[in-house]
Amino acid sequence: MPNRNHTTATDTETFPFTPLPRAVHGKFTAQRQRHFIAALAATGFVGDAARACGVSEAAVYKARNAPAGKSFRAAWDAACMSDTALAARAERRRAKVRAHAAAAKGQLACASARPAQRTSRTAFTAPEPDASDPLLGFAPFVHPAPRRNSITPDRQRAFIAALAASGSVRQAARSIGASMEALYKLRARHGAEEFARAWEKAIDLGIARLEDTALARALEGEARPIVSHGEVIGEYRKHNEALVMFLLRHRRSQRYGGAHAAAQPDPAAQERALIASINAKLDRAHAQWKARQALRDAPGDGGELRQINPPSPIATPKHLAMAREGGITL
């Protein structure tokens, strides 16, 4: 027996409504309104339907909330409850489940259905580290008087594992049922230094994953729809040139960093030049000291030894030995 609460989108008269006047939104014409309702019944999501007809979500919600939009709102609600919309939303949920299952197998999977969100570090979830992973080998903070809702050592390790997998503090806190405020307070407490260091290492893993997704976006671009007369007739790939240049400047700074990057001296070369300068000064000081020693030992005109000033402290054998022990070669 068919469900009377649900409708199908196969009949063009399933969602009859009176389109709003164009004055409500200039681009949201009557044709695009009908296209939006049909796409909403097919996809089940307002954002997908709005992109399909070439308007923003703000425009369609503005039309829905307009005083003259009663008929449009009724068609909207009916389209959301259609069988095809319910099936599309169910398939979206199953796709997220498959993405998490792939992540559990060690694959990097995206649980977001929106392409614009696929460069976010929270859109991609990596597998959580094993219990034997060194990241989880830190000494957790032990509460002196634990309460029922205290963040126990097991919950601390679970938080670090979730943080390493997602890269999001909010998402990891939600996974263990703790507030971000409590976690930050725990991190700042005396005795939680190892927990704080593990936190930073887990964040570094998320940042590395963010760098990978940004590189993929720079290489592959982002799919954009081509809309003509309210209908999507194709798509094209848009590359973010600013993102490409940012990655090139930081990954290939010697070639793409510009005059400023080329003018920056090499730190290793600076260190070698500094050591060479110190060695030259020590060599000159040592030569001066030896000359003073020879001049002191040589007899004067009357046969007496000459009285000379003592050498500079830096030229003494003691200081030369200290320089050698410091790693400066002579």
C-alpha positions as CSV (number, residue, x, y, z in Angstrom):
1,M,0.0,0.0,0.0
2,P,1.6,3.3,-1.0
3,N,2.5,5.8,1.6
4,R,0.1,8.8,1.5
5,N,2.6,11.1,3.2
6,H,5.2,10.8,0.4
7,T,4.9,11.7,-3.2
8,T,6.9,11.0,-6.3
9,A,8.6,13.5,-8.6
10,T,7.8,11.7,-11.8
11,D,4.6,13.7,-12.5
12,T,5.1,17.3,-13.5
13,E,1.9,18.3,-11.8
14,T,2.9,16.8,-8.4
15,F,4.0,20.1,-7.0
16,P,1.8,22.8,-8.6
17,F,2.3,26.3,-7.2
18,T,2.0,29.9,-8.2
19,P,5.5,31.4,-8.9
20,L,6.5,34.5,-7.0
21,P,6.8,37.7,-8.9
22,R,10.3,38.5,-10.2
23,A,10.4,41.6,-8.0
24,V,11.2,39.4,-5.0
25,H,14.5,38.4,-6.5
26,G,15.6,39.5,-10.0
27,K,17.4,36.3,-11.0
28,F,15.0,33.9,-9.4
29,T,12.5,33.9,-12.3
30,A,9.4,31.7,-12.5
31,Q,11.3,29.2,-14.7
32,R,14.1,28.9,-12.2
33,Q,11.5,28.5,-9.3
34,R,10.0,25.5,-11.1
35,H,13.5,24.2,-11.8
36,F,14.4,24.6,-8.2
37,I,11.4,22.6,-7.0
38,A,12.1,19.8,-9.4
39,A,15.7,19.7,-8.4
40,L,14.8,19.8,-4.7
41,A,12.5,16.8,-5.2
42,A,15.3,14.9,-7.1
43,T,18.2,15.7,-4.7
44,G,16.6,16.3,-1.4
45,F,19.0,19.1,-0.5
46,V,18.3,22.9,-0.7
47,G,21.9,23.7,-1.5
48,D,22.2,21.2,-4.3
49,A,18.9,22.4,-5.8
50,A,19.9,26.0,-5.6
51,R,23.2,25.3,-7.4
52,A,21.4,23.3,-10.0
53,C,19.2,26.3,-11.0
54,G,22.1,28.8,-10.8
55,V,21.0,30.8,-7.7
56,S,22.2,31.1,-4.1
57,E,20.7,29.6,-1.1
58,A,20.0,33.0,0.3
59,A,17.9,33.8,-2.8
60,V,15.7,30.7,-2.5
61,Y,15.2,31.3,1.3
62,K,14.3,34.9,0.6
63,A,11.6,33.7,-1.8
64,R,10.4,31.1,0.7
65,N,10.0,33.7,3.4
66,A,8.4,36.3,1.2
67,P,4.8,37.3,2.1
68,A,3.6,36.1,-1.3
69,G,5.5,32.8,-1.1
70,K,2.8,30.7,0.5
71,S,2.3,28.5,-2.6
72,F,6.0,28.3,-3.1
73,R,6.5,27.2,0.5
74,A,3.9,24.4,0.1
75,A,5.6,23.1,-3.0
76,W,9.0,23.3,-1.3
77,D,7.7,21.2,1.7
78,A,6.1,18.7,-0.6
79,A,9.2,18.3,-2.7
80,C,11.3,17.7,0.4
81,M,9.0,14.8,1.5
82,S,8.9,13.2,-2.0
83,D,10.1,9.6,-2.3
84,T,13.0,10.6,-4.6
85,A,14.2,13.3,-2.1
86,L,14.0,10.8,0.8
87,A,15.9,8.3,-1.2
88,A,18.6,10.9,-2.1
89,R,19.1,11.8,1.5
90,A,19.3,8.2,2.5
91,E,22.0,7.6,-0.2
92,R,23.9,10.6,1.1
93,R,23.9,9.1,4.6
94,R,25.1,5.7,3.2
95,A,27.9,7.5,1.3
96,K,29.1,9.0,4.6
97,V,29.0,5.6,6.2
98,R,31.1,4.2,3.3
99,A,33.6,7.0,3.7
100,H,34.1,6.3,7.4
101,A,34.4,2.6,6.6
102,A,37.1,3.4,4.0
103,A,38.9,5.6,6.6
104,A,38.8,2.7,9.0
105,K,40.7,0.6,6.4
106,G,43.5,3.1,6.3
107,Q,42.3,5.1,3.3
108,L,41.8,8.9,3.3
109,A,38.1,9.4,2.5
110,C,35.9,12.5,2.3
111,A,32.6,12.4,4.3
112,S,31.4,15.8,2.8
113,A,29.1,15.8,-0.2
114,R,29.8,19.4,-1.1
115,P,32.9,20.0,-3.3
116,A,33.5,23.4,-1.8
117,Q,34.1,21.8,1.6
118,R,36.5,19.1,0.4
119,T,39.6,21.2,1.1
120,S,38.7,21.4,4.8
121,R,40.8,19.3,7.1
122,T,37.5,18.2,8.8
123,A,36.1,16.9,5.6
124,F,38.8,14.3,5.3
125,T,39.1,11.8,8.1
126,A,42.1,9.5,8.3
127,P,42.2,6.3,10.3
128,E,42.8,6.7,14.1
129,P,46.2,5.6,15.3
130,D,46.6,2.1,16.9
131,A,46.9,1.7,20.6
132,S,50.6,0.9,20.1
133,D,51.2,4.2,18.2
134,P,53.9,6.3,20.0
135,L,51.5,9.3,19.8
136,L,49.3,7.6,22.4
137,G,52.2,6.6,24.6
138,F,52.2,9.9,26.6
139,A,51.7,10.0,30.3
140,P,48.1,11.3,30.8
141,F,47.0,13.7,33.5
142,V,45.6,11.9,36.6
143,H,43.0,13.8,38.5
144,P,43.7,13.9,42.3
145,A,40.0,13.7,43.0
146,P,38.2,12.4,39.9
147,R,34.5,13.1,39.4
148,R,32.0,11.3,37.3
149,N,32.5,13.6,34.3
150,S,36.3,13.9,34.6
151,I,38.5,13.4,31.5
152,T,40.1,10.2,32.5
153,P,43.4,8.9,31.0
154,D,41.4,6.6,28.6
155,R,39.3,9.6,27.4
156,Q,42.5,11.6,27.0
157,R,43.9,9.0,24.7
158,A,40.6,8.7,22.8
159,F,40.6,12.5,22.3
160,I,44.2,12.5,20.9
161,A,43.4,9.6,18.6
162,A,40.3,11.4,17.3
163,L,42.2,14.6,16.9
164,A,44.9,12.9,14.9
165,A,42.2,11.4,12.6
166,S,40.2,14.5,12.1
167,G,42.5,17.4,12.8
168,S,39.6,19.3,14.5
169,V,39.5,19.9,18.2
170,R,35.8,20.5,18.2
171,Q,35.1,17.2,16.4
172,A,37.5,15.3,18.6
173,A,35.9,16.8,21.8
174,R,32.5,15.8,20.5
175,S,33.6,12.2,19.9
176,I,34.5,11.8,23.6
177,G,31.6,13.8,25.0
178,A,33.7,16.6,26.5
179,S,33.5,20.3,26.1
180,M,36.3,22.3,24.5
181,E,36.6,24.5,27.6
182,A,37.2,21.5,29.8
183,L,39.9,20.1,27.4
184,Y,41.7,23.4,27.2
185,K,41.6,23.8,31.0
186,L,43.1,20.3,31.3
187,R,45.8,21.1,28.8
188,A,46.9,24.1,30.8
189,R,47.1,22.3,34.2
190,H,50.4,21.4,35.8
191,G,51.2,17.8,35.2
192,A,49.5,17.7,31.7
193,E,52.6,18.7,29.8
194,E,52.8,15.4,27.9
195,F,49.1,15.6,27.1
196,A,49.7,19.1,25.6
197,R,52.6,17.8,23.5
198,A,50.6,14.9,22.2
199,W,47.8,17.5,21.4
200,E,50.3,19.5,19.3
201,K,51.6,16.4,17.4
202,A,48.0,15.4,16.6
203,I,47.3,18.9,15.2
204,D,50.4,18.6,13.1
205,L,49.0,15.5,11.5
206,G,45.8,17.4,10.7
207,I,47.7,20.3,9.2
208,A,49.7,17.9,7.0
209,R,46.4,16.4,5.8
210,L,45.1,19.9,5.1
211,E,48.2,20.6,3.0
212,D,47.6,17.4,1.0
213,T,44.0,18.4,0.2
214,A,45.0,21.9,-0.7
215,L,47.6,20.5,-3.1
216,A,44.9,18.2,-4.7
217,R,42.6,21.2,-5.2
218,A,45.4,23.2,-6.8
219,L,46.2,20.4,-9.2
220,E,42.6,19.2,-10.0
221,G,40.7,22.5,-9.7
222,E,37.0,22.7,-8.6
223,A,34.0,21.8,-10.8
224,R,31.7,24.7,-11.5
225,P,28.3,24.4,-13.3
226,I,27.6,26.1,-16.6
227,V,24.1,27.6,-16.5
228,S,22.1,28.7,-19.5
229,H,18.5,30.0,-19.2
230,G,18.1,28.5,-15.8
231,E,19.4,25.0,-16.7
232,V,22.8,23.4,-16.1
233,I,24.2,22.4,-19.5
234,G,27.7,21.4,-18.4
235,E,30.6,22.1,-16.0
236,Y,34.1,23.4,-16.1
237,R,37.1,23.1,-13.9
238,K,38.2,26.3,-12.1
239,H,41.7,26.5,-10.8
240,N,42.6,28.7,-7.9
241,E,45.7,30.6,-9.2
242,A,46.3,32.2,-5.8
243,L,46.5,28.8,-4.1
244,V,48.8,27.5,-6.9
245,M,51.2,30.4,-6.4
246,F,51.1,30.1,-2.6
247,L,52.1,26.4,-2.8
248,L,54.8,27.1,-5.4
249,R,56.3,30.0,-3.4
250,H,56.5,27.9,-0.3
251,R,57.5,24.5,-1.8
252,R,59.8,25.9,-4.5
253,S,60.8,29.2,-3.0
254,Q,64.2,29.4,-4.8
255,R,62.5,29.3,-8.2
256,Y,59.1,31.0,-7.5
257,G,59.8,33.0,-4.4
258,G,60.7,36.2,-6.4
259,A,63.5,38.7,-5.8
260,H,62.9,38.8,-2.0
261,A,63.3,35.0,-1.7
262,A,66.3,35.0,-3.9
263,A,68.0,37.7,-1.9
264,Q,67.6,35.9,1.3
265,P,71.0,34.4,2.3
266,D,71.4,30.7,3.0
267,P,71.6,30.1,6.8
268,A,74.2,27.4,6.4
269,A,76.4,29.7,4.3
270,Q,76.0,32.4,6.9
271,E,77.1,30.0,9.6
272,R,80.2,28.9,7.6
273,A,81.1,32.5,6.9
274,L,80.8,33.4,10.6
275,I,83.0,30.4,11.6
276,A,85.6,31.3,9.0
277,S,85.7,34.9,10.2
278,I,86.2,33.8,13.8
279,N,89.0,31.3,12.8
280,A,90.8,34.1,10.9
281,K,90.7,36.4,13.9
282,L,92.0,33.6,16.1
283,D,94.8,32.8,13.7
284,R,95.9,36.5,13.7
285,A,95.7,36.6,17.5
286,H,97.8,33.4,17.7
287,A,100.4,34.8,15.3
288,Q,100.6,38.0,17.3
289,W,101.0,36.0,20.5
290,K,103.8,33.9,19.1
291,A,105.6,37.1,17.8
292,R,105.3,38.6,21.3
293,Q,106.8,35.4,22.8
294,A,109.7,35.5,20.4
295,L,110.3,39.2,21.0
296,R,110.3,38.7,24.8
297,D,112.8,35.9,24.7
298,A,115.2,37.8,22.4
299,P,117.9,39.8,24.3
300,G,118.0,43.6,23.9
301,D,120.9,45.8,22.9
302,G,122.4,45.6,26.3
303,G,121.9,41.9,26.7
304,E,118.8,42.2,28.9
305,L,115.4,40.7,28.1
306,R,112.9,43.1,26.7
307,Q,109.8,44.0,28.8
308,I,106.6,43.9,26.7
309,N,102.9,44.1,27.4
310,P,101.1,40.8,28.1
311,P,99.2,39.4,25.2
312,S,95.5,39.8,24.7
313,P,93.4,37.2,26.6
314,I,91.9,35.9,23.4
315,A,95.3,35.0,22.1
316,T,96.3,32.8,25.1
317,P,96.5,29.0,24.6
318,K,93.7,28.6,27.2
319,H,91.3,30.6,25.0
320,L,92.5,28.8,21.9
321,A,91.7,25.5,23.5
322,M,88.3,26.7,24.6
323,A,87.6,27.8,21.0
324,R,88.6,24.3,19.7
325,E,86.3,22.6,22.3
326,G,83.5,24.8,21.1
327,G,83.7,23.3,17.6
328,I,85.8,26.0,15.9
329,T,88.5,24.6,13.8
330,L,91.9,26.4,13.5
